[in-house]
Amino acid sequence: MDQAGGKKDFDTWLRRAWSAAVRTAEAMGRSPIEDLLDRIDRLEREVTALKKEGETGIDGRLDRAS
């Protein structure tokens, strides 16, 4: 068995497989729906943070007047 030739064949196969994987990953861009869902998640976190901030008030005391 020719081990040197086998290693070269494996190296070539591995390089081609890696290149194909990289091209596939580059081709998979984010869809507009994914961007929209990320924006909604971020806005929901911001609203939650603002609600918590409004409950405690600016000076850190609970604001239960309302």
N, CA, C, O and CB atoms as a CASP TS submission, in Angstrom:
PFRMAT TS
TARGET T0000
AUTHOR 0000-0000-0000
METHOD Language model
MODEL 1
PARENT N/A
ATOM      1  N   MET     1       0.847  -1.184   0.000  1.00  0.00           N
ATOM      2  CA  MET     1       0.000   0.000   0.000  1.00  0.00           C
ATOM      3  C   MET     1       0.888   1.240   0.000  1.00  0.00           C
ATOM      4  O   MET     1       1.876   1.315   0.730  1.00  0.00           O
ATOM      5  CB  MET     1      -0.961   0.002   1.225  1.00  0.00           C
ATOM      6  N   ASP     2       0.530   2.176  -0.803  1.00  0.00           N
ATOM      7  CA  ASP     2       1.294   3.417  -0.935  1.00  0.00           C
ATOM      8  C   ASP     2       0.775   4.428   0.079  1.00  0.00           C
ATOM      9  O   ASP     2      -0.226   5.099  -0.174  1.00  0.00           O
ATOM     10  CB  ASP     2       1.198   3.987  -2.384  1.00  0.00           C
ATOM     11  N   GLN     3       1.443   4.545   1.220  1.00  0.00           N
ATOM     12  CA  GLN     3       0.972   5.430   2.278  1.00  0.00           C
ATOM     13  C   GLN     3       1.117   6.899   1.911  1.00  0.00           C
ATOM     14  O   GLN     3       0.269   7.713   2.275  1.00  0.00           O
ATOM     15  CB  GLN     3       1.720   5.150   3.555  1.00  0.00           C
ATOM     16  N   ALA     4       2.176   7.246   1.198  1.00  0.00           N
ATOM     17  CA  ALA     4       2.381   8.644   0.815  1.00  0.00           C
ATOM     18  C   ALA     4       1.268   9.099  -0.135  1.00  0.00           C
ATOM     19  O   ALA     4       0.748  10.207  -0.007  1.00  0.00           O
ATOM     20  CB  ALA     4       3.772   8.831   0.150  1.00  0.00           C
ATOM     21  N   GLY     5       0.913   8.239  -1.082  1.00  0.00           N
ATOM     22  CA  GLY     5      -0.162   8.570  -2.017  1.00  0.00           C
ATOM     23  C   GLY     5      -1.499   8.643  -1.314  1.00  0.00           C
ATOM     24  O   GLY     5      -2.332   9.488  -1.644  1.00  0.00           O
ATOM     25  N   GLY     6      -1.717   7.753  -0.335  1.00  0.00           N
ATOM     26  CA  GLY     6      -2.964   7.761   0.426  1.00  0.00           C
ATOM     27  C   GLY     6      -3.115   9.033   1.245  1.00  0.00           C
ATOM     28  O   GLY     6      -4.207   9.592   1.346  1.00  0.00           O
ATOM     29  N   LYS     7      -2.002   9.489   1.832  1.00  0.00           N
ATOM     30  CA  LYS     7      -2.038  10.725   2.621  1.00  0.00           C
ATOM     31  C   LYS     7      -2.332  11.915   1.722  1.00  0.00           C
ATOM     32  O   LYS     7      -3.098  12.807   2.087  1.00  0.00           O
ATOM     33  CB  LYS     7      -0.705  10.936   3.369  1.00  0.00           C
ATOM     34  N   LYS     8      -1.704  11.923   0.520  1.00  0.00           N
ATOM     35  CA  LYS     8      -1.949  13.035  -0.407  1.00  0.00           C
ATOM     36  C   LYS     8      -3.417  13.048  -0.846  1.00  0.00           C
ATOM     37  O   LYS     8      -4.034  14.109  -0.939  1.00  0.00           O
ATOM     38  CB  LYS     8      -1.017  12.929  -1.644  1.00  0.00           C
ATOM     39  N   ASP     9      -3.967  11.860  -1.114  1.00  0.00           N
ATOM     40  CA  ASP     9      -5.377  11.780  -1.501  1.00  0.00           C
ATOM     41  C   ASP     9      -6.281  12.267  -0.378  1.00  0.00           C
ATOM     42  O   ASP     9      -7.254  12.982  -0.617  1.00  0.00           O
ATOM     43  CB  ASP     9      -5.745  10.344  -1.886  1.00  0.00           C
ATOM     44  N   PHE    10      -5.951  11.872   0.853  1.00  0.00           N
ATOM     45  CA  PHE    10      -6.753  12.301   1.992  1.00  0.00           C
ATOM     46  C   PHE    10      -6.651  13.815   2.179  1.00  0.00           C
ATOM     47  O   PHE    10      -7.658  14.478   2.430  1.00  0.00           O
ATOM     48  CB  PHE    10      -6.304  11.572   3.272  1.00  0.00           C
ATOM     49  N   ASP    11      -5.450  14.359   2.059  1.00  0.00           N
ATOM     50  CA  ASP    11      -5.263  15.808   2.189  1.00  0.00           C
ATOM     51  C   ASP    11      -6.089  16.566   1.148  1.00  0.00           C
ATOM     52  O   ASP    11      -6.718  17.580   1.449  1.00  0.00           O
ATOM     53  CB  ASP    11      -3.774  16.171   2.045  1.00  0.00           C
ATOM     54  N   THR    12      -6.073  16.048  -0.084  1.00  0.00           N
ATOM     55  CA  THR    12      -6.844  16.685  -1.149  1.00  0.00           C
ATOM     56  C   THR    12      -8.334  16.614  -0.837  1.00  0.00           C
ATOM     57  O   THR    12      -9.058  17.598  -0.986  1.00  0.00           O
ATOM     58  CB  THR    12      -6.548  16.020  -2.508  1.00  0.00           C
ATOM     59  N   TRP    13      -8.782  15.442  -0.403  1.00  0.00           N
ATOM     60  CA  TRP    13     -10.200  15.286  -0.056  1.00  0.00           C
ATOM     61  C   TRP    13     -10.582  16.223   1.085  1.00  0.00           C
ATOM     62  O   TRP    13     -11.630  16.868   1.035  1.00  0.00           O
ATOM     63  CB  TRP    13     -10.506  13.826   0.333  1.00  0.00           C
ATOM     64  N   LEU    14      -9.736  16.301   2.115  1.00  0.00           N
ATOM     65  CA  LEU    14     -10.019  17.143   3.264  1.00  0.00           C
ATOM     66  C   LEU    14     -10.082  18.622   2.863  1.00  0.00           C
ATOM     67  O   LEU    14     -10.965  19.347   3.319  1.00  0.00           O
ATOM     68  CB  LEU    14      -8.958  16.930   4.347  1.00  0.00           C
ATOM     69  N   ARG    15      -9.163  19.068   2.024  1.00  0.00           N
ATOM     70  CA  ARG    15      -9.151  20.459   1.556  1.00  0.00           C
ATOM     71  C   ARG    15     -10.410  20.770   0.766  1.00  0.00           C
ATOM     72  O   ARG    15     -11.008  21.832   0.941  1.00  0.00           O
ATOM     73  CB  ARG    15      -7.907  20.731   0.694  1.00  0.00           C
ATOM     74  N   ARG    16     -10.817  19.855  -0.101  1.00  0.00           N
ATOM     75  CA  ARG    16     -12.033  20.065  -0.890  1.00  0.00           C
ATOM     76  C   ARG    16     -13.274  20.079  -0.013  1.00  0.00           C
ATOM     77  O   ARG    16     -14.172  20.897  -0.215  1.00  0.00           O
ATOM     78  CB  ARG    16     -12.167  18.983  -1.954  1.00  0.00           C
ATOM     79  N   ALA    17     -13.330  19.174   0.964  1.00  0.00           N
ATOM     80  CA  ALA    17     -14.476  19.133   1.869  1.00  0.00           C
ATOM     81  C   ALA    17     -14.544  20.424   2.690  1.00  0.00           C
ATOM     82  O   ALA    17     -15.625  20.983   2.879  1.00  0.00           O
ATOM     83  CB  ALA    17     -14.389  17.899   2.803  1.00  0.00           C
ATOM     84  N   TRP    18     -13.389  20.898   3.179  1.00  0.00           N
ATOM     85  CA  TRP    18     -13.361  22.136   3.958  1.00  0.00           C
ATOM     86  C   TRP    18     -13.806  23.322   3.104  1.00  0.00           C
ATOM     87  O   TRP    18     -14.583  24.161   3.559  1.00  0.00           O
ATOM     88  CB  TRP    18     -11.951  22.386   4.520  1.00  0.00           C
ATOM     89  N   SER    19     -13.317  23.387   1.878  1.00  0.00           N
ATOM     90  CA  SER    19     -13.706  24.479   0.978  1.00  0.00           C
ATOM     91  C   SER    19     -15.201  24.456   0.702  1.00  0.00           C
ATOM     92  O   SER    19     -15.846  25.504   0.669  1.00  0.00           O
ATOM     93  CB  SER    19     -12.932  24.391  -0.340  1.00  0.00           C
ATOM     94  N   ALA    20     -15.750  23.271   0.506  1.00  0.00           N
ATOM     95  CA  ALA    20     -17.191  23.154   0.267  1.00  0.00           C
ATOM     96  C   ALA    20     -17.977  23.602   1.497  1.00  0.00           C
ATOM     97  O   ALA    20     -19.003  24.269   1.372  1.00  0.00           O
ATOM     98  CB  ALA    20     -17.563  21.704  -0.104  1.00  0.00           C
ATOM     99  N   ALA    21     -17.498  23.238   2.677  1.00  0.00           N
ATOM    100  CA  ALA    21     -18.179  23.645   3.909  1.00  0.00           C
ATOM    101  C   ALA    21     -18.135  25.162   4.074  1.00  0.00           C
ATOM    102  O   ALA    21     -19.130  25.773   4.463  1.00  0.00           O
ATOM    103  CB  ALA    21     -17.539  22.959   5.132  1.00  0.00           C
ATOM    104  N   VAL    22     -17.001  25.764   3.783  1.00  0.00           N
ATOM    105  CA  VAL    22     -16.875  27.218   3.902  1.00  0.00           C
ATOM    106  C   VAL    22     -17.792  27.915   2.900  1.00  0.00           C
ATOM    107  O   VAL    22     -18.457  28.890   3.250  1.00  0.00           O
ATOM    108  CB  VAL    22     -15.411  27.655   3.682  1.00  0.00           C
ATOM    109  N   ARG    23     -17.834  27.433   1.671  1.00  0.00           N
ATOM    110  CA  ARG    23     -18.716  28.038   0.665  1.00  0.00           C
ATOM    111  C   ARG    23     -20.177  27.910   1.074  1.00  0.00           C
ATOM    112  O   ARG    23     -20.960  28.839   0.878  1.00  0.00           O
ATOM    113  CB  ARG    23     -18.496  27.384  -0.709  1.00  0.00           C
ATOM    114  N   THR    24     -20.546  26.776   1.635  1.00  0.00           N
ATOM    115  CA  THR    24     -21.923  26.581   2.089  1.00  0.00           C
ATOM    116  C   THR    24     -22.264  27.549   3.216  1.00  0.00           C
ATOM    117  O   THR    24     -23.340  28.147   3.224  1.00  0.00           O
ATOM    118  CB  THR    24     -22.136  25.133   2.554  1.00  0.00           C
ATOM    119  N   ALA    25     -21.345  27.702   4.166  1.00  0.00           N
ATOM    120  CA  ALA    25     -21.584  28.626   5.286  1.00  0.00           C
ATOM    121  C   ALA    25     -21.705  30.060   4.794  1.00  0.00           C
ATOM    122  O   ALA    25     -22.533  30.815   5.304  1.00  0.00           O
ATOM    123  CB  ALA    25     -20.454  28.523   6.322  1.00  0.00           C
ATOM    124  N   GLU    26     -20.903  30.447   3.823  1.00  0.00           N
ATOM    125  CA  GLU    26     -20.973  31.799   3.279  1.00  0.00           C
ATOM    126  C   GLU    26     -22.280  32.027   2.528  1.00  0.00           C
ATOM    127  O   GLU    26     -22.809  33.138   2.518  1.00  0.00           O
ATOM    128  CB  GLU    26     -19.786  32.061   2.356  1.00  0.00           C
ATOM    129  N   ALA    27     -22.796  30.982   1.903  1.00  0.00           N
ATOM    130  CA  ALA    27     -24.029  31.111   1.127  1.00  0.00           C
ATOM    131  C   ALA    27     -25.259  31.213   2.028  1.00  0.00           C
ATOM    132  O   ALA    27     -26.303  31.705   1.600  1.00  0.00           O
ATOM    133  CB  ALA    27     -24.179  29.927   0.180  1.00  0.00           C
ATOM    134  N   MET    28     -25.140  30.751   3.265  1.00  0.00           N
ATOM    135  CA  MET    28     -26.283  30.774   4.173  1.00  0.00           C
ATOM    136  C   MET    28     -26.321  32.108   4.903  1.00  0.00           C
ATOM    137  O   MET    28     -25.868  32.211   6.043  1.00  0.00           O
ATOM    138  CB  MET    28     -26.217  29.599   5.182  1.00  0.00           C
ATOM    139  N   GLY    29     -26.847  33.103   4.262  1.00  0.00           N
ATOM    140  CA  GLY    29     -26.995  34.414   4.898  1.00  0.00           C
ATOM    141  C   GLY    29     -28.218  34.419   5.788  1.00  0.00           C
ATOM    142  O   GLY    29     -29.059  33.524   5.712  1.00  0.00           O
ATOM    143  N   ARG    30     -28.310  35.410   6.614  1.00  0.00           N
ATOM    144  CA  ARG    30     -29.478  35.537   7.488  1.00  0.00           C
ATOM    145  C   ARG    30     -30.666  36.030   6.667  1.00  0.00           C
ATOM    146  O   ARG    30     -30.537  36.920   5.826  1.00  0.00           O
ATOM    147  CB  ARG    30     -29.188  36.507   8.677  1.00  0.00           C
ATOM    148  N   SER    31     -31.798  35.442   6.925  1.00  0.00           N
ATOM    149  CA  SER    31     -33.011  35.851   6.217  1.00  0.00           C
ATOM    150  C   SER    31     -33.588  37.107   6.881  1.00  0.00           C
ATOM    151  O   SER    31     -33.293  37.389   8.042  1.00  0.00           O
ATOM    152  CB  SER    31     -34.065  34.698   6.206  1.00  0.00           C
ATOM    153  N   PRO    32     -34.398  37.846   6.152  1.00  0.00           N
ATOM    154  CA  PRO    32     -35.037  39.031   6.744  1.00  0.00           C
ATOM    155  C   PRO    32     -35.896  38.683   7.965  1.00  0.00           C
ATOM    156  O   PRO    32     -36.000  39.484   8.894  1.00  0.00           O
ATOM    157  CB  PRO    32     -35.897  39.735   5.698  1.00  0.00           C
ATOM    158  N   ILE    33     -36.508  37.503   7.970  1.00  0.00           N
ATOM    159  CA  ILE    33     -37.321  37.093   9.115  1.00  0.00           C
ATOM    160  C   ILE    33     -36.443  36.911  10.347  1.00  0.00           C
ATOM    161  O   ILE    33     -36.837  37.305  11.445  1.00  0.00           O
ATOM    162  CB  ILE    33     -38.085  35.789   8.802  1.00  0.00           C
ATOM    163  N   GLU    34     -35.261  36.321  10.184  1.00  0.00           N
ATOM    164  CA  GLU    34     -34.347  36.152  11.322  1.00  0.00           C
ATOM    165  C   GLU    34     -33.921  37.510  11.874  1.00  0.00           C
ATOM    166  O   GLU    34     -33.844  37.689  13.089  1.00  0.00           O
ATOM    167  CB  GLU    34     -33.104  35.334  10.904  1.00  0.00           C
ATOM    168  N   ASP    35     -33.649  38.453  10.997  1.00  0.00           N
ATOM    169  CA  ASP    35     -33.292  39.799  11.442  1.00  0.00           C
ATOM    170  C   ASP    35     -34.455  40.443  12.200  1.00  0.00           C
ATOM    171  O   ASP    35     -34.251  41.091  13.226  1.00  0.00           O
ATOM    172  CB  ASP    35     -32.889  40.674  10.238  1.00  0.00           C
ATOM    173  N   LEU    36     -35.660  40.263  11.694  1.00  0.00           N
ATOM    174  CA  LEU    36     -36.843  40.819  12.335  1.00  0.00           C
ATOM    175  C   LEU    36     -37.057  40.209  13.724  1.00  0.00           C
ATOM    176  O   LEU    36     -37.339  40.930  14.680  1.00  0.00           O
ATOM    177  CB  LEU    36     -38.078  40.587  11.458  1.00  0.00           C
ATOM    178  N   LEU    37     -36.924  38.895  13.835  1.00  0.00           N
ATOM    179  CA  LEU    37     -37.109  38.235  15.124  1.00  0.00           C
ATOM    180  C   LEU    37     -36.053  38.680  16.132  1.00  0.00           C
ATOM    181  O   LEU    37     -36.363  38.863  17.309  1.00  0.00           O
ATOM    182  CB  LEU    37     -37.063  36.717  14.952  1.00  0.00           C
ATOM    183  N   ASP    38     -34.817  38.855  15.689  1.00  0.00           N
ATOM    184  CA  ASP    38     -33.774  39.364  16.578  1.00  0.00           C
ATOM    185  C   ASP    38     -34.095  40.773  17.059  1.00  0.00           C
ATOM    186  O   ASP    38     -33.879  41.099  18.226  1.00  0.00           O
ATOM    187  CB  ASP    38     -32.421  39.350  15.871  1.00  0.00           C
ATOM    188  N   ARG    39     -34.603  41.595  16.174  1.00  0.00           N
ATOM    189  CA  ARG    39     -34.967  42.972  16.551  1.00  0.00           C
ATOM    190  C   ARG    39     -36.120  42.970  17.555  1.00  0.00           C
ATOM    191  O   ARG    39     -36.107  43.741  18.515  1.00  0.00           O
ATOM    192  CB  ARG    39     -35.357  43.794  15.296  1.00  0.00           C
ATOM    193  N   ILE    40     -37.112  42.110  17.339  1.00  0.00           N
ATOM    194  CA  ILE    40     -38.237  42.009  18.269  1.00  0.00           C
ATOM    195  C   ILE    40     -37.753  41.554  19.640  1.00  0.00           C
ATOM    196  O   ILE    40     -38.164  42.109  20.659  1.00  0.00           O
ATOM    197  CB  ILE    40     -39.304  41.036  17.728  1.00  0.00           C
ATOM    198  N   ASP    41     -36.881  40.547  19.672  1.00  0.00           N
ATOM    199  CA  ASP    41     -36.333  40.083  20.950  1.00  0.00           C
ATOM    200  C   ASP    41     -35.604  41.204  21.676  1.00  0.00           C
ATOM    201  O   ASP    41     -35.770  41.380  22.883  1.00  0.00           O
ATOM    202  CB  ASP    41     -35.385  38.901  20.729  1.00  0.00           C
ATOM    203  N   ARG    42     -34.800  41.960  20.944  1.00  0.00           N
ATOM    204  CA  ARG    42     -34.044  43.071  21.549  1.00  0.00           C
ATOM    205  C   ARG    42     -34.997  44.136  22.099  1.00  0.00           C
ATOM    206  O   ARG    42     -34.783  44.651  23.197  1.00  0.00           O
ATOM    207  CB  ARG    42     -33.081  43.705  20.509  1.00  0.00           C
ATOM    208  N   LEU    43     -36.049  44.466  21.338  1.00  0.00           N
ATOM    209  CA  LEU    43     -37.016  45.460  21.797  1.00  0.00           C
ATOM    210  C   LEU    43     -37.777  44.981  23.034  1.00  0.00           C
ATOM    211  O   LEU    43     -38.054  45.769  23.938  1.00  0.00           O
ATOM    212  CB  LEU    43     -37.999  45.791  20.678  1.00  0.00           C
ATOM    213  N   GLU    44     -38.113  43.694  23.075  1.00  0.00           N
ATOM    214  CA  GLU    44     -38.795  43.153  24.245  1.00  0.00           C
ATOM    215  C   GLU    44     -37.914  43.251  25.494  1.00  0.00           C
ATOM    216  O   GLU    44     -38.404  43.570  26.577  1.00  0.00           O
ATOM    217  CB  GLU    44     -39.198  41.695  23.996  1.00  0.00           C
ATOM    218  N   ARG    45     -36.622  42.978  25.341  1.00  0.00           N
ATOM    219  CA  ARG    45     -35.696  43.106  26.478  1.00  0.00           C
ATOM    220  C   ARG    45     -35.590  44.559  26.927  1.00  0.00           C
ATOM    221  O   ARG    45     -35.537  44.839  28.125  1.00  0.00           O
ATOM    222  CB  ARG    45     -34.297  42.565  26.103  1.00  0.00           C
ATOM    223  N   GLU    46     -35.560  45.477  25.976  1.00  0.00           N
ATOM    224  CA  GLU    46     -35.480  46.899  26.328  1.00  0.00           C
ATOM    225  C   GLU    46     -36.743  47.362  27.056  1.00  0.00           C
ATOM    226  O   GLU    46     -36.657  48.123  28.019  1.00  0.00           O
ATOM    227  CB  GLU    46     -35.261  47.750  25.067  1.00  0.00           C
ATOM    228  N   VAL    47     -37.907  46.910  26.605  1.00  0.00           N
ATOM    229  CA  VAL    47     -39.163  47.284  27.259  1.00  0.00           C
ATOM    230  C   VAL    47     -39.187  46.726  28.683  1.00  0.00           C
ATOM    231  O   VAL    47     -39.600  47.422  29.610  1.00  0.00           O
ATOM    232  CB  VAL    47     -40.387  46.767  26.447  1.00  0.00           C
ATOM    233  N   THR    48     -38.752  45.485  28.865  1.00  0.00           N
ATOM    234  CA  THR    48     -38.704  44.890  30.194  1.00  0.00           C
ATOM    235  C   THR    48     -37.779  45.676  31.104  1.00  0.00           C
ATOM    236  O   THR    48     -38.110  45.925  32.263  1.00  0.00           O
ATOM    237  CB  THR    48     -38.254  43.435  30.115  1.00  0.00           C
ATOM    238  N   ALA    49     -36.629  46.066  30.593  1.00  0.00           N
ATOM    239  CA  ALA    49     -35.684  46.844  31.395  1.00  0.00           C
ATOM    240  C   ALA    49     -36.281  48.202  31.767  1.00  0.00           C
ATOM    241  O   ALA    49     -36.111  48.663  32.896  1.00  0.00           O
ATOM    242  CB  ALA    49     -34.358  47.037  30.631  1.00  0.00           C
ATOM    243  N   LEU    50     -36.970  48.838  30.839  1.00  0.00           N
ATOM    244  CA  LEU    50     -37.599  50.129  31.133  1.00  0.00           C
ATOM    245  C   LEU    50     -38.714  49.985  32.160  1.00  0.00           C
ATOM    246  O   LEU    50     -38.881  50.853  33.016  1.00  0.00           O
ATOM    247  CB  LEU    50     -38.151  50.755  29.852  1.00  0.00           C
ATOM    248  N   LYS    51     -39.478  48.901  32.083  1.00  0.00           N
ATOM    249  CA  LYS    51     -40.536  48.670  33.061  1.00  0.00           C
ATOM    250  C   LYS    51     -39.943  48.492  34.454  1.00  0.00           C
ATOM    251  O   LYS    51     -40.456  49.042  35.429  1.00  0.00           O
ATOM    252  CB  LYS    51     -41.371  47.438  32.673  1.00  0.00           C
ATOM    253  N   LYS    52     -38.857  47.717  34.544  1.00  0.00           N
ATOM    254  CA  LYS    52     -38.204  47.525  35.845  1.00  0.00           C
ATOM    255  C   LYS    52     -37.667  48.845  36.369  1.00  0.00           C
ATOM    256  O   LYS    52     -37.770  49.140  37.559  1.00  0.00           O
ATOM    257  CB  LYS    52     -37.065  46.495  35.738  1.00  0.00           C
ATOM    258  N   GLU    53     -37.097  49.630  35.481  1.00  0.00           N
ATOM    259  CA  GLU    53     -36.566  50.933  35.873  1.00  0.00           C
ATOM    260  C   GLU    53     -37.690  51.842  36.352  1.00  0.00           C
ATOM    261  O   GLU    53     -37.509  52.592  37.311  1.00  0.00           O
ATOM    262  CB  GLU    53     -35.814  51.587  34.702  1.00  0.00           C
ATOM    263  N   GLY    54     -38.839  51.786  35.704  1.00  0.00           N
ATOM    264  CA  GLY    54     -39.984  52.596  36.097  1.00  0.00           C
ATOM    265  C   GLY    54     -40.572  52.161  37.426  1.00  0.00           C
ATOM    266  O   GLY    54     -41.082  52.994  38.175  1.00  0.00           O
ATOM    267  N   GLU    55     -40.510  50.862  37.736  1.00  0.00           N
ATOM    268  CA  GLU    55     -41.035  50.360  39.001  1.00  0.00           C
ATOM    269  C   GLU    55     -40.174  50.815  40.177  1.00  0.00           C
ATOM    270  O   GLU    55     -40.698  51.154  41.238  1.00  0.00           O
ATOM    271  CB  GLU    55     -41.120  48.834  38.970  1.00  0.00           C
ATOM    272  N   THR    56     -38.869  50.821  39.993  1.00  0.00           N
ATOM    273  CA  THR    56     -37.989  51.179  41.102  1.00  0.00           C
ATOM    274  C   THR    56     -37.769  52.674  41.189  1.00  0.00           C
ATOM    275  O   THR    56     -37.354  53.169  42.237  1.00  0.00           O
ATOM    276  CB  THR    56     -36.661  50.478  40.963  1.00  0.00           C
ATOM    277  N   GLY    57     -38.030  53.397  40.137  1.00  0.00           N
ATOM    278  CA  GLY    57     -37.813  54.842  40.139  1.00  0.00           C
ATOM    279  C   GLY    57     -36.351  55.166  39.899  1.00  0.00           C
ATOM    280  O   GLY    57     -35.506  54.272  39.865  1.00  0.00           O
ATOM    281  N   ILE    58     -36.063  56.421  39.735  1.00  0.00           N
ATOM    282  CA  ILE    58     -34.708  56.845  39.390  1.00  0.00           C
ATOM    283  C   ILE    58     -33.758  56.671  40.564  1.00  0.00           C
ATOM    284  O   ILE    58     -32.599  56.306  40.366  1.00  0.00           O
ATOM    285  CB  ILE    58     -34.708  58.298  38.933  1.00  0.00           C
ATOM    286  N   ASP    59     -34.229  56.928  41.795  1.00  0.00           N
ATOM    287  CA  ASP    59     -33.334  56.894  42.945  1.00  0.00           C
ATOM    288  C   ASP    59     -33.241  55.491  43.562  1.00  0.00           C
ATOM    289  O   ASP    59     -32.557  55.314  44.571  1.00  0.00           O
ATOM    290  CB  ASP    59     -33.805  57.892  43.995  1.00  0.00           C
ATOM    291  N   GLY    60     -33.905  54.505  42.983  1.00  0.00           N
ATOM    292  CA  GLY    60     -33.803  53.144  43.464  1.00  0.00           C
ATOM    293  C   GLY    60     -34.922  52.734  44.415  1.00  0.00           C
ATOM    294  O   GLY    60     -35.039  51.553  44.740  1.00  0.00           O
ATOM    295  N   ARG    61     -35.745  53.672  44.869  1.00  0.00           N
ATOM    296  CA  ARG    61     -36.865  53.332  45.750  1.00  0.00           C
ATOM    297  C   ARG    61     -38.040  52.855  44.914  1.00  0.00           C
ATOM    298  O   ARG    61     -38.201  53.255  43.761  1.00  0.00           O
ATOM    299  CB  ARG    61     -37.276  54.545  46.624  1.00  0.00           C
ATOM    300  N   LEU    62     -38.851  52.002  45.503  1.00  0.00           N
ATOM    301  CA  LEU    62     -40.039  51.519  44.800  1.00  0.00           C
ATOM    302  C   LEU    62     -41.021  52.652  44.603  1.00  0.00           C
ATOM    303  O   LEU    62     -41.303  53.408  45.532  1.00  0.00           O
ATOM    304  CB  LEU    62     -40.703  50.367  45.567  1.00  0.00           C
ATOM    305  N   ASP    63     -41.536  52.769  43.406  1.00  0.00           N
ATOM    306  CA  ASP    63     -42.493  53.830  43.060  1.00  0.00           C
ATOM    307  C   ASP    63     -43.853  53.163  42.874  1.00  0.00           C
ATOM    308  O   ASP    63     -44.182  52.732  41.769  1.00  0.00           O
ATOM    309  CB  ASP    63     -42.053  54.622  41.750  1.00  0.00           C
ATOM    310  N   ARG    64     -44.642  53.073  43.934  1.00  0.00           N
ATOM    311  CA  ARG    64     -45.946  52.394  43.865  1.00  0.00           C
ATOM    312  C   ARG    64     -47.099  53.389  43.949  1.00  0.00           C
ATOM    313  O   ARG    64     -48.186  53.045  44.413  1.00  0.00           O
ATOM    314  CB  ARG    64     -46.070  51.360  44.992  1.00  0.00           C
ATOM    315  N   ALA    65     -46.868  54.608  43.506  1.00  0.00           N
ATOM    316  CA  ALA    65     -47.912  55.640  43.560  1.00  0.00           C
ATOM    317  C   ALA    65     -49.028  55.337  42.579  1.00  0.00           C
ATOM    318  O   ALA    65     -50.167  55.738  42.816  1.00  0.00           O
ATOM    319  CB  ALA    65     -47.320  57.022  43.266  1.00  0.00           C
ATOM    320  N   SER    66     -48.747  54.651  41.496  1.00  0.00           N
ATOM    321  CA  SER    66     -49.765  54.393  40.479  1.00  0.00           C
ATOM    322  C   SER    66     -50.506  53.111  40.706  1.00  0.00           C
ATOM    323  O   SER    66     -51.393  52.764  39.927  1.00  0.00           O
ATOM    324  CB  SER    66     -49.148  54.365  39.129  1.00  0.00           C
TER
END
